Amino acid sequence: MYRVSCAPSEVHHPTIVQPAVLDSLSPLELLFAAGILILAFVVRGITGFGSGLIAIPLLALMLPISVVVPMVALLDYLAALSHGLKHRNHVRWREILPLLPFTLTGVVTALYLFQTLDTQLLTRALGVFVLLFAVHSLLGLQPQRQGSRWWAIPAGGFGGLIGTLFGTGGPFYVIYLQLRHLDKTTFRATIATVFLLDGGARLVGYIGSGFYTPSTLWLVLAALPVMAAALYAGGHIHTTIRPETFRRAIGVLLLGSGTALLLK
C-alpha cells in the first residue's frame, strides 16, 4: 500500500503520481478498488448522487488524494452526462442558475488550495468532512420548510470548494434542492445537471493543473465498464431497498471510511 513519507520540516504538496506507484498496488488492492467503485456507482444508480462520497475516502486509503479526486471526478462527470441527457426535459433551470457564480468561485479557490496545502492535511480534512456527513445521514435530517434561493450562495460556494478539493461537494447541492422541494424526477434530473456544470468546471481546472497524467486516464478507462455495470444495477434495484435502511447503511460505511482516513 502506497504511503507518503517526508521529513517533519517538509511540506508535501499534491504531486503527479508516476505509473510505478500505481503498479505497486497488489492484486488484492486492485480487487478492493474495483469493489469500491461497484458499491459507489450502485449507490449513484439508486440515488442519483453519492458515488464520490463513497469512492474517494476509501480509494484515498490506497492512492494519493491528488490521483483519486480527479479520477473519480471524471467518472462522476460521465455518469452525470448519461443521466442528465436522458432526463433533460425535467431539469429546473431556475434552481440551477443562482448556484453557478458561487460554484465557480469555490472551484477557483479550491484549485489554489489543492496545489498549496499539505497532502496529509487534505486527507484528514476529508476524513472530518466524511464523518460529519455520516452523522447527518444516520440522524436522517431533512429540511421540512421550503428555503429561499439565497441558500444558493453557501450551497454553490461550498459545493464548488469541497467538490474540487475532495470530490464530495454533492451534499451541499442536494440540501439546497431539497429546500426547494422538487419532485423525485425533477430532483434527479436537476441534480445531474448541477453535477455536469460543476464537474465541467472542475475538470477544466484539473486539466489546467496537470492532474490528468496518462496513468490516471488509464485508471479511468479501466473503471468505465465497472461504473456502467454498477449504474445499471443501481437503477434497477432502487425500488427494493427501504430508504431508511439504505441511508443508515451508507452512514455506517462513511463512519468507517472517515475514521480510517483520520488514522491513516
N, C-alpha and C positions, 0 to 999 in steps of 0.2 A: 504494500500500500504506500502510495506516494506521501512523503512528508516534506514540509518546507522547514528548513533549518537556517538560522542566521545568528550571528553574534548578538548579544544583548544590546549593544550600542547601535546596531544597524536597523534601518527601517526597510522592510521588504515590501516593495510595491508590486501590484499585479503585473505579471510578466507573461509574454507569449510562450506557450509550452511547446517544446520540441517533440517530434514523433517518438523519440526514445522514451520519454516519460510515459506516453500512452502505451507503448509496448511493454512497459513494466507491470501493467495490470495482469494479474493471474487469470486463468480461465474461470475460476470461481468468482472473481471480482467482475469479470465481463458478464457472467451469467446473472450475478446480482444486479448489475446495472441494467440489463435487459428487463429483469423483473420489476425494477423501479419504474422504468418507462411504461411498461404494461399497466401497472397499477395507476400511474399518474394519468395516462390518457384514457383509461377506462373511466376514471373519475371525471375527466373532462367531457367524455361522451355522455355521461349521466347528467352532469350539472351545467355544462357549457363553460366551465372555468375550473381552476384549481390545480391544473397539471404542474405549474411552476412551483406552487406551494409544497407539493409532494416531492417532485423530482429533484429540485435544486438542493434542498438541505441534505437529502440522502446521497446524491451524487457528489456533493461537496465533501463528504467523508472520505472519498477516494481520489478526487481530482481537484485541482485548484479552482477557486471560485471564478477566476478570470477565464477559464475554459467552460465551466458548467453554465454560467449565466448566458453568454452569447449563444451557446449550443441550444439550450432549451428555449431561448427567445425565438430562434429561427424555427424550431419545431412548432412552438405555440403559434407563430405567425401563420404558418402553413395550415394548421388546424383551424384557426380563426377564419382564414380565407375561404376554406371549403364551406364552413357553416354560414359565414356572412353572405356569401354569394347565393347560397341555397335559399335563404330566408330574407333576402334584401328588401322585399316588399313590406316587411313588418318592422323595419328599422324606424325608430322615433328620433329623427334628426334634431328636433328642437331640444331634446335632452342631452345630445352629444355636443353640440356647438359651444355651449358655455364652458365645457371642460377643456377644450383644445388649447387656448393660450396658456393656461396654468399647467397643463400636462407638458407642453413644450419647455416651459421654464424649469420644471422639475427634471426633465430629461437632460437639459444642458448642464444644470447644476450637478447632477449625478455623474455625468461623464467626466467632469473635472475631478470630483471626489474619487471616482473609480481609479484614476491614474495617479492619485497622490496619497491616498490613505493606505495604511499598513494592511497587508492581506489578512493577518490574524485578527485585526480589529474588525475588518469587514465580516469575516466568518463568524465572530462572536456576536456582532450586531445582528446578523441574520438569525442566529440562534435565539436571541432575545425576542426578535420580531415574531418568529415562528411560535415560540412559547406563548406569547400574548395572543396570537390568533387562535392557538389551540384552546386556550381558556375561553375565548369568545365562542368558539364552536361548541365546546362542552356545555356552556351555560345556555346556549340556544338563544342568544339575544337577537331580537328582531325589532326594527323600528315600527311603531304602531301608527304614528301620525304621518301624514304627508309632509315632506320637508320642502323648504324653499329652494329655488335654483341657486341661491347664494352658496349652498353647500357644494356647488361645483368648484369653488375656489380651493378649499382644502382637499377635496377628493381628487381633482386634477393635479394639484401640486404634489401631494404625497404619492398619488398613483404613478406619476412620471418619475419622481425621485426614487421611491422604493423599488419600482419596477425595473429601472435601469441599473440600480446597484445590486439588487438581489433577484430580479425576475419574478417578484411576488407582489406586484402592485395591484393585482386584481381585486383584493378585498375592499379597497377604497372606492373603486368604481362600482362594485357590487352593492355596497352600502348606500351609495348615492342613488343608484337606480331603484333600490328597494324603497328609499324615501320617496321616490316619485311614483310608487305604486303602479308599476306596469304589469300587464297580464303576462302569463308564463311565456307565450310565443313571442310577444314583443320584447320581453326582457332578454330572452336568449339571443334574438336577432340583434338587439341593440348592444348588448354587452360584447358580442362577437365583433361588431363594427368598431366599438371603442378599442378593443384589443388590436384590431387591424391598424387603426390610426396611431395608437400609442406604440404598437410594435414596430410599425414602419419607421417612426421617428427614432426609436431605439436602435433598429438595425442599421440605419444610416450612420448613427453615432458610433456603433461598434465597428463598422467597416472603416470609417474615417480614423478610428483609433488603432486599427491594425489587429483587432482581436480574432478575425476570421482567417486563421492560418490553414494551409492545406489539411493538416491533421484534424483540425476541428471540423472542417467541412466534410471530411471522410466519416467522422463520427456521426454527423447529421445524416449523411446519405445512408449509412448502415442502420440508423434508427428509424428511417422513414417507413419501412414495411411493418415494423413493430408498432409504431404510432398509428398507422392506418388500421391495423387489425384491432388494436385496443379501442380506438374511437368507434369502430363498427360495433364491437361487443358492448361498449358502454351505452351506445344509442339504442340497443335492443334489450337491455336488462334494467333500464331505469324504472320501469313500471313495477318491477318485482321487489323493490327494496323500500322499506319504510324510511321516510326522510329522517326521523329522529334517530333510528339505529345507524343509518349511514353517516349522519353528522357526528355522532359520538365516536364511531369507529375512526373517522378521519381525525377527530380531535385527539384521540389516544395516540394515533400514529405520529401526529405532529408534536405531541409532548415528548415522545421518544426521540424523534429526529432533532428537535430543538435542543434537548438536553445533551445529546451526543455531540452536537456542534460546539456547545459551550465547553465540553470536556475535551475536545479534540486538541 
